Amino acid sequence: MFWDQERLKKLIIERLSDFQIILVSNREPYMHVYRGGEVETIMPASGMAIALDSLMQTAGGTWVAAGSGEADREAVSSGDALLVPPQDPRYKLRRLWLTRQEEIDYYYGFANSALWPLCHVAYTRPRFDSGQWETYKSVNRKFAEVILSEVNDPRRTIIFIQDYHFALLPRMLKEDCPDLVVSQFWHIPWPNYEIFRICPWGAEILEGLLGNDLLGFHLQYHCNNFFDTVDRTLESRVDLERFSVFRQERETWVRPFPISIDFDRFEAWAKAPQTELRLQDLRHRLNLGGLKVGLGVDRLDYTKGIPERLEAVDIFFRKYPQYRERFTFIQLGPLSRLHIQSYKELNALVDSWEEEINSQYAQGRWKPVLVFKGHYSQEEVVAFYRLADVIVVNSLHDGMNLVAKEYVASRWDLNGALLLSPFTGAARELTGAYTVNPYNPEEIADTIFQALEDPVELKAARLAAMRARVQEHNIFHWSAQFLLALTQLPVTNLQT
């Protein structure tokens, strides 16, 4: 029996109806912008935000996040809050405001110049700055204060924290309000001890995370790395039979919960008449009539393997000239974190590859590579999924990668091929994908050729198997497993 919204809602009513749920993330699920002089609500194209929005629409409660839209302040009511989604309100979005300097030091600084490269092991050196660390701590404290102001009854409140932006937040909440049930999902990999130990404030980060009653990662491998890191850093007891850590008479459960997507939502978008119209418009506007199409969908991030992917496209056209003027590769995704030098360099490198490939192979109106760096709604991205005969997900390291699952869910026609790096969490589940080493562009090029040449029936069978997996292990299944683990915690307020 599949988990769906109704079955998850029934679980929440039966087990957690007396509890207030407060979800916390840096990124908000809805933001407000000015368009044509009016305030408009948009949903950023974020796999994590889409997935968690499905959970919160089912569970209700409050989502606390930093306001980032230019019109966000105008859209909130008293208390810096509003009900979302706008067309059918299901839960409260509580915004808090960061100063420009806080955003630079906490988000672009410690979170994404230190923790992100530290955990992803993509050969980009982490930058540890004591001033940015202090701001990271103060922003975690700011979130703690806002969260606590939203709590009605500490004994009947579950805090669900998202990601690496809040490593210190669980401990802060527990110290201020011990009766809270505090949980966290770490959406990126956890490195091994030898890598993590270079962080000057590693012990404090571990102490913060052990403020959780339940801590989740994508994979058991990441859990094992965390256990080893704690065991070799702090005076604690790691119990591998209970999959937990005991520290100062407190227990933290550590469990794997591979995150997923709202399969039905993506399939419905993919089948919608407006998607078919977008598909036809893309083929006409981009001069793709009669061509095979390859696709990459990523934020411009050095962990995603985008330069290696474009190098593979260059090799593809050199090795397989029969596909010149028959195949176009589209790289889709917004610019990201350009305040950080490594991201500026990545952006320039992508531009260089696009220019090099097009100058070498373009003929008439045909371009071998198209790079689009704008922001797209999730529905617009689904049209690109429908367009792509081949999608390349060659991340150098990824906790999960929901793009791979979104593509699979969108291909209800069983027409397409997924090339997937084994260094993604998704590769553990999507075994029907074509496996590619992201550090080997020639292998990627050869596999693009194989995927284009393979029989339609073989590719359909691969997609059908992967679709069945994602449909069963969807976001509601993920949410249910996490919530069921919460109900089994050995803490008094969930046993009464």
C-alpha positions as CSV (number, residue, x, y, z in Angstrom):
1,M,0.0,0.0,0.0
2,F,1.5,3.3,-1.1
3,W,1.8,6.3,1.3
4,D,-0.2,9.2,0.0
5,Q,-1.4,12.5,1.4
6,E,-4.5,11.0,2.9
7,R,-2.7,8.0,4.5
8,L,-0.1,10.4,6.0
9,K,-2.9,12.7,7.3
10,K,-4.5,9.7,9.0
11,L,-1.2,8.8,10.7
12,I,-0.8,12.4,11.9
13,I,-4.3,12.4,13.3
14,E,-3.9,9.0,15.0
15,R,-0.4,9.5,16.5
16,L,0.4,13.3,16.5
17,S,-3.0,15.1,16.6
18,D,-2.1,16.7,20.0
19,F,1.2,18.0,18.8
20,Q,2.1,21.4,17.2
21,I,4.6,20.9,14.3
22,I,7.1,23.6,13.6
23,L,9.3,23.1,10.6
24,V,12.5,25.2,10.2
25,S,14.5,25.9,7.1
26,N,16.7,28.7,5.8
27,R,14.8,28.8,2.4
28,E,11.1,29.6,2.4
29,P,8.6,27.6,0.4
30,Y,6.8,30.7,-1.0
31,M,8.2,34.1,-1.7
32,H,6.7,37.4,-2.9
33,V,8.1,39.5,-5.7
34,Y,6.9,42.6,-7.7
35,R,5.7,41.9,-11.2
36,G,4.0,44.6,-13.2
37,G,3.6,46.8,-10.1
38,E,1.8,44.0,-8.3
39,V,2.9,41.6,-5.5
40,E,2.9,38.1,-6.8
41,T,3.5,34.8,-4.9
42,I,6.0,32.4,-6.5
43,M,7.3,29.0,-5.4
44,P,11.0,28.8,-5.9
45,A,12.2,25.8,-8.0
46,S,13.7,23.9,-5.1
47,G,13.3,20.2,-4.8
48,M,13.5,20.3,-1.0
49,A,11.0,23.1,-0.7
50,I,8.5,21.3,-3.0
51,A,8.9,18.1,-1.0
52,L,8.5,19.7,2.4
53,D,5.6,21.8,1.3
54,S,3.7,18.6,0.5
55,L,4.4,17.5,4.1
56,M,3.3,20.7,5.7
57,Q,0.1,20.9,3.6
58,T,-0.8,17.6,5.1
59,A,0.4,18.1,8.7
60,G,-0.4,21.8,9.1
61,G,1.5,23.8,11.7
62,T,4.1,26.5,11.2
63,W,7.1,26.9,8.9
64,V,9.8,29.3,10.1
65,A,12.2,30.6,7.4
66,A,14.1,33.7,6.4
67,G,12.3,36.1,4.1
68,S,14.1,36.4,0.8
69,G,11.6,37.9,-1.7
70,E,11.7,41.6,-2.5
71,A,8.0,42.0,-1.6
72,D,8.0,39.6,1.4
73,R,7.6,42.3,4.0
74,E,4.6,43.7,2.2
75,A,2.9,40.3,2.1
76,V,3.0,39.4,5.8
77,S,0.5,40.4,8.4
78,S,1.2,41.3,12.0
79,G,3.7,38.9,13.6
80,D,5.6,38.6,10.3
81,A,3.4,35.7,9.2
82,L,0.9,34.7,6.5
83,L,-1.1,31.6,5.6
84,V,0.0,29.5,2.6
85,P,-0.5,28.3,-0.1
86,P,-2.4,31.4,-1.1
87,Q,-5.1,29.6,-3.1
88,D,-5.8,27.0,-0.4
89,P,-4.2,27.9,3.0
90,R,-3.0,24.9,4.9
91,Y,-0.3,26.1,7.3
92,K,1.4,29.3,8.6
93,L,4.6,30.7,7.2
94,R,6.5,32.7,9.8
95,R,9.3,34.9,8.3
96,L,12.2,36.3,10.1
97,W,14.6,38.9,8.6
98,L,18.3,38.7,8.2
99,T,20.5,41.8,7.7
100,R,22.6,41.9,4.5
101,Q,25.8,41.3,6.6
102,E,24.2,38.3,8.4
103,E,23.3,36.8,5.0
104,I,26.8,37.3,3.8
105,D,28.5,35.8,6.8
106,Y,26.0,33.1,7.9
107,Y,24.7,31.9,4.5
108,Y,27.4,32.7,1.9
109,G,30.1,32.6,4.6
110,F,30.2,29.7,7.1
111,A,27.3,27.6,5.8
112,N,28.4,27.6,2.1
113,S,32.1,28.5,2.3
114,A,32.9,26.1,5.2
115,L,30.2,23.5,5.8
116,W,29.2,22.9,2.2
117,P,32.6,22.1,0.8
118,L,33.6,20.3,4.0
119,C,30.7,17.8,3.7
120,H,30.7,17.4,-0.1
121,V,34.3,16.4,-0.5
122,A,34.4,17.9,-4.0
123,Y,38.0,19.0,-3.8
124,T,37.1,22.6,-3.0
125,R,38.9,23.8,0.1
126,P,36.6,25.0,2.9
127,R,37.3,28.5,4.2
128,F,37.1,28.9,8.0
129,D,36.6,32.4,9.2
130,S,36.1,33.2,12.9
131,G,33.9,36.2,12.2
132,Q,31.6,34.2,9.9
133,W,31.4,31.5,12.6
134,E,30.3,34.1,15.1
135,T,27.6,35.3,12.8
136,Y,26.5,31.7,12.1
137,K,26.0,31.3,15.8
138,S,24.1,34.5,16.2
139,V,21.8,33.7,13.3
140,N,21.1,30.2,14.8
141,R,20.2,32.1,18.1
142,K,17.9,34.4,16.2
143,F,16.1,31.5,14.7
144,A,15.8,29.9,18.1
145,E,14.2,33.0,19.6
146,V,11.6,33.1,16.8
147,I,10.8,29.4,17.0
148,L,10.3,29.6,20.8
149,S,8.0,32.5,20.3
150,E,5.8,30.3,18.1
151,V,5.6,27.4,20.7
152,N,2.2,27.0,22.4
153,D,2.9,24.0,24.7
154,P,6.5,22.8,24.9
155,R,5.4,19.3,25.9
156,R,3.3,19.0,22.9
157,T,5.5,20.6,20.2
158,I,7.8,18.9,17.6
159,I,10.5,21.0,16.0
160,F,11.6,19.7,12.6
161,I,14.9,21.4,11.5
162,Q,16.2,21.3,8.0
163,D,19.8,21.1,6.9
164,Y,23.3,22.3,7.6
165,H,22.4,26.0,8.2
166,F,21.3,25.1,11.7
167,A,23.9,22.8,13.2
168,L,23.8,24.7,16.6
169,L,20.0,25.3,16.7
170,P,19.0,21.9,18.3
171,R,21.2,22.4,21.4
172,M,20.0,26.0,21.8
173,L,16.4,25.0,21.7
174,K,16.9,22.1,24.2
175,E,18.8,24.4,26.6
176,D,16.1,27.0,26.6
177,C,13.2,24.5,26.5
178,P,14.1,20.9,27.5
179,D,10.6,19.6,27.0
180,L,10.5,20.2,23.3
181,V,10.9,17.3,20.9
182,V,13.7,18.4,18.6
183,S,14.5,16.6,15.3
184,Q,16.6,17.5,12.3
185,F,17.3,16.2,8.8
186,W,20.7,16.9,7.3
187,H,20.2,17.1,3.6
188,I,23.8,16.9,2.5
189,P,26.4,14.2,3.0
190,W,28.3,13.7,6.2
191,P,32.1,13.3,5.6
192,N,34.4,10.9,7.3
193,Y,36.2,11.8,10.5
194,E,39.6,12.6,8.8
195,I,37.9,15.2,6.7
196,F,35.6,16.7,9.4
197,R,38.4,17.0,11.9
198,I,39.9,20.0,10.0
199,C,36.9,22.2,11.1
200,P,38.1,24.4,14.0
201,W,34.7,24.3,15.6
202,G,33.9,20.7,14.9
203,A,33.2,19.8,18.6
204,E,30.7,22.6,18.9
205,I,28.9,21.5,15.7
206,L,28.6,18.0,17.0
207,E,27.4,19.2,20.4
208,G,24.7,21.3,18.6
209,L,23.5,18.3,16.5
210,L,23.4,16.1,19.6
211,G,20.8,18.4,21.0
212,N,18.4,16.6,18.7
213,D,16.2,13.7,19.9
214,L,16.3,12.4,16.3
215,L,18.8,13.2,13.6
216,G,18.3,12.0,10.0
217,F,20.6,11.5,7.0
218,H,19.9,10.2,3.5
219,L,22.1,7.1,3.8
220,Q,23.3,4.6,6.4
221,Y,26.8,5.4,5.2
222,H,26.4,9.1,6.3
223,C,25.0,7.9,9.7
224,N,28.1,5.6,10.1
225,N,30.4,8.6,9.3
226,F,28.6,10.6,11.9
227,F,28.9,7.9,14.5
228,D,32.6,7.6,13.9
229,T,33.1,11.4,14.0
230,V,31.3,11.7,17.3
231,D,33.1,8.7,18.8
232,R,36.5,10.2,17.9
233,T,35.7,13.8,18.8
234,L,33.6,13.9,22.0
235,E,33.4,12.0,25.2
236,S,30.3,10.0,24.4
237,R,28.9,6.5,23.9
238,V,27.9,5.4,20.5
239,D,25.5,2.5,20.6
240,L,25.4,0.8,17.2
241,E,22.7,-1.7,18.3
242,R,20.3,1.2,19.1
243,F,21.8,3.4,16.3
244,S,22.1,6.3,18.8
245,V,24.6,8.5,20.7
246,F,24.6,9.0,24.5
247,R,26.1,12.3,25.5
248,Q,25.8,13.8,29.0
249,E,22.9,11.5,29.9
250,R,21.0,12.4,26.7
251,E,20.3,10.1,23.8
252,T,20.1,11.1,20.2
253,W,18.7,8.6,17.6
254,V,20.5,8.7,14.3
255,R,18.7,7.1,11.3
256,P,18.8,7.0,7.5
257,F,15.7,8.5,5.7
258,P,16.3,8.8,1.9
259,I,14.2,11.8,0.9
260,S,12.0,11.7,-2.1
261,I,9.4,13.7,-4.1
262,D,5.7,14.1,-4.4
263,F,5.4,11.6,-7.3
264,D,1.7,12.3,-8.1
265,R,2.3,16.0,-8.2
266,F,5.1,15.8,-10.8
267,E,3.2,13.3,-12.9
268,A,0.2,15.6,-12.9
269,W,2.3,18.5,-13.9
270,A,3.9,16.4,-16.7
271,K,0.5,15.4,-18.0
272,A,-1.1,18.9,-17.8
273,P,-2.2,20.6,-21.0
274,Q,-0.1,23.6,-20.3
275,T,3.0,21.5,-20.1
276,E,2.2,20.1,-23.6
277,L,1.9,23.7,-24.8
278,R,5.2,24.7,-23.2
279,L,6.8,21.7,-24.8
280,Q,5.7,22.7,-28.2
281,D,6.8,26.3,-27.6
282,L,10.2,25.2,-26.5
283,R,10.7,23.1,-29.6
284,H,9.7,26.0,-31.8
285,R,11.5,28.8,-29.9
286,L,14.7,26.9,-29.5
287,N,14.8,25.4,-33.0
288,L,14.7,21.8,-31.7
289,G,12.3,20.3,-34.2
290,G,13.4,16.8,-35.2
291,L,16.4,16.9,-32.8
292,K,17.3,14.7,-29.9
293,V,17.7,16.7,-26.7
294,G,20.1,16.2,-23.7
295,L,19.5,18.0,-20.4
296,G,21.2,19.1,-17.2
297,V,19.2,20.7,-14.4
298,D,21.2,22.2,-11.5
299,R,22.1,25.3,-9.6
300,L,25.5,26.4,-10.8
301,D,27.4,24.6,-8.1
302,Y,30.8,23.0,-8.2
303,T,29.4,19.8,-6.7
304,K,27.2,19.1,-9.7
305,G,29.9,18.3,-12.2
306,I,28.7,20.8,-14.8
307,P,32.1,21.6,-16.4
308,E,32.8,17.8,-16.7
309,R,29.3,17.4,-18.3
310,L,30.0,20.1,-20.9
311,E,33.4,18.6,-21.6
312,A,31.6,15.3,-22.2
313,V,29.3,17.0,-24.7
314,D,32.4,18.3,-26.5
315,I,33.9,14.8,-26.6
316,F,30.5,13.4,-27.7
317,F,30.4,15.6,-30.8
318,R,34.0,14.8,-31.6
319,K,33.6,11.0,-31.3
320,Y,30.1,10.8,-32.8
321,P,29.9,13.3,-35.6
322,Q,26.8,11.7,-36.9
323,Y,24.9,13.5,-34.1
324,R,26.0,17.0,-35.2
325,E,22.9,18.9,-36.2
326,R,20.9,16.0,-34.7
327,F,21.4,16.6,-31.0
328,T,21.4,19.7,-28.7
329,F,22.3,19.7,-25.0
330,I,20.5,22.2,-22.7
331,Q,22.0,23.2,-19.4
332,L,19.3,24.7,-17.2
333,G,19.6,26.3,-13.8
334,P,20.1,29.6,-12.0
335,L,23.3,31.3,-10.9
336,S,24.2,30.5,-7.4
337,R,26.2,32.0,-4.5
338,L,28.2,34.4,-6.8
339,H,29.5,36.2,-3.6
340,I,31.8,33.2,-3.3
341,Q,34.9,33.2,-5.4
342,S,34.7,29.5,-6.4
343,Y,31.2,30.0,-7.7
344,K,32.3,33.0,-9.8
345,E,35.1,30.9,-11.3
346,L,32.6,28.1,-12.0
347,N,30.2,30.5,-13.8
348,A,33.1,31.7,-16.0
349,L,34.1,28.2,-16.8
350,V,30.6,27.2,-17.9
351,D,30.5,30.2,-20.1
352,S,33.8,29.3,-21.6
353,W,32.7,25.7,-22.4
354,E,29.5,26.9,-24.0
355,E,31.4,29.4,-26.2
356,E,34.0,26.8,-27.1
357,I,31.6,24.0,-28.1
358,N,29.3,26.3,-30.0
359,S,32.1,28.0,-31.9
360,Q,33.5,24.6,-32.9
361,Y,30.4,22.7,-33.9
362,A,27.5,25.1,-34.6
363,Q,26.0,25.1,-38.1
364,G,23.4,27.7,-39.3
365,R,20.6,27.9,-36.8
366,W,21.7,24.7,-34.9
367,K,23.6,25.2,-31.7
368,P,25.0,22.1,-29.9
369,V,24.8,23.7,-26.4
370,L,22.2,26.0,-24.9
371,V,22.8,27.3,-21.4
372,F,20.0,29.1,-19.5
373,K,20.8,30.6,-16.1
374,G,17.4,32.1,-15.3
375,H,15.0,31.1,-12.5
376,Y,12.2,28.7,-13.6
377,S,9.1,27.6,-11.9
378,Q,8.8,23.9,-11.1
379,E,6.1,23.5,-13.8
380,E,8.4,25.1,-16.4
381,V,11.2,22.7,-15.4
382,V,8.9,19.8,-15.9
383,A,8.4,20.9,-19.5
384,F,12.2,20.6,-20.0
385,Y,12.0,17.1,-18.4
386,R,9.4,16.1,-21.0
387,L,11.6,17.6,-23.7
388,A,14.8,15.6,-22.8
389,D,15.6,12.3,-24.4
390,V,18.6,12.1,-22.0
391,I,19.2,13.8,-18.7
392,V,22.7,13.8,-17.2
393,V,23.0,13.9,-13.4
394,N,26.7,13.6,-12.9
395,S,27.1,15.1,-9.4
396,L,30.6,14.8,-8.0
397,H,28.9,14.2,-4.6
398,D,25.3,14.6,-3.6
399,G,23.3,13.7,-0.5
400,M,20.3,12.6,-2.7
401,N,19.7,14.7,-5.9
402,L,15.9,15.1,-6.4
403,V,16.3,16.1,-10.0
404,A,16.9,12.5,-10.9
405,K,13.6,11.5,-9.2
406,E,11.7,14.4,-10.6
407,Y,12.7,13.4,-14.2
408,V,11.6,9.8,-13.6
409,A,8.2,10.9,-12.2
410,S,7.7,13.3,-15.2
411,R,8.3,10.6,-17.8
412,W,5.0,9.0,-17.7
413,D,5.4,8.2,-21.4
414,L,8.4,5.9,-20.6
415,N,10.4,7.7,-23.2
416,G,13.8,9.0,-21.9
417,A,17.0,8.0,-20.2
418,L,18.6,8.9,-16.9
419,L,22.5,9.0,-16.6
420,L,23.3,9.1,-13.0
421,S,26.5,9.4,-10.9
422,P,27.1,6.7,-8.3
423,F,28.1,9.4,-5.9
424,T,24.5,10.5,-5.4
425,G,22.1,9.1,-2.8
426,A,19.6,8.6,-5.6
427,A,21.9,6.0,-7.2
428,R,21.1,3.6,-4.4
429,E,17.5,3.5,-5.4
430,L,17.4,4.3,-9.1
431,T,19.2,1.2,-10.2
432,G,17.7,1.4,-13.7
433,A,19.8,4.5,-14.5
434,Y,22.8,4.4,-16.8
435,T,25.7,4.8,-14.3
436,V,28.5,7.3,-15.2
437,N,31.7,8.3,-13.4
438,P,31.4,12.1,-13.1
439,Y,35.1,12.4,-13.1
440,N,35.4,10.7,-16.5
441,P,33.9,12.9,-19.3
442,E,34.7,10.4,-22.0
443,E,32.6,7.7,-20.2
444,I,29.8,10.2,-20.0
445,A,30.0,11.0,-23.7
446,D,30.0,7.3,-24.6
447,T,27.0,6.7,-22.3
448,I,25.0,9.5,-23.8
449,F,25.6,7.8,-27.2
450,Q,24.6,4.4,-25.8
451,A,21.4,5.9,-24.2
452,L,20.5,7.5,-27.5
453,E,21.1,4.3,-29.5
454,D,19.6,1.8,-27.1
455,P,16.2,0.3,-28.1
456,V,13.1,2.2,-27.0
457,E,11.8,-0.9,-25.3
458,L,14.9,-1.3,-23.1
459,K,14.8,2.4,-22.0
460,A,11.0,2.1,-21.3
461,A,11.7,-1.0,-19.0
462,R,14.4,0.9,-17.2
463,L,12.1,3.9,-16.6
464,A,9.2,1.8,-15.6
465,A,11.2,0.1,-12.8
466,M,12.5,3.4,-11.5
467,R,9.1,5.0,-11.6
468,A,7.7,2.2,-9.6
469,R,10.4,2.7,-7.0
470,V,9.9,6.5,-6.7
471,Q,6.1,6.2,-6.7
472,E,6.3,3.8,-3.7
473,H,9.1,5.6,-1.9
474,N,7.6,9.1,-2.3
475,I,7.7,12.2,0.0
476,F,4.8,10.9,2.0
477,H,6.6,7.6,2.6
478,W,9.7,9.6,3.8
479,S,7.6,11.8,6.0
480,A,5.8,8.8,7.5
481,Q,9.0,7.0,8.3
482,F,10.4,10.1,10.0
483,L,7.2,10.8,12.0
484,L,6.9,7.2,13.0
485,A,10.4,7.3,14.4
486,L,9.5,10.4,16.4
487,T,6.5,8.6,17.9
488,Q,8.9,5.8,19.1
489,L,11.4,8.1,20.8
490,P,12.1,7.1,24.4
491,V,11.0,10.5,25.7
492,T,8.0,10.9,28.0
493,N,6.0,13.4,26.1
494,L,5.6,11.1,23.0
495,Q,4.7,8.0,25.1
496,T,1.7,9.5,26.9
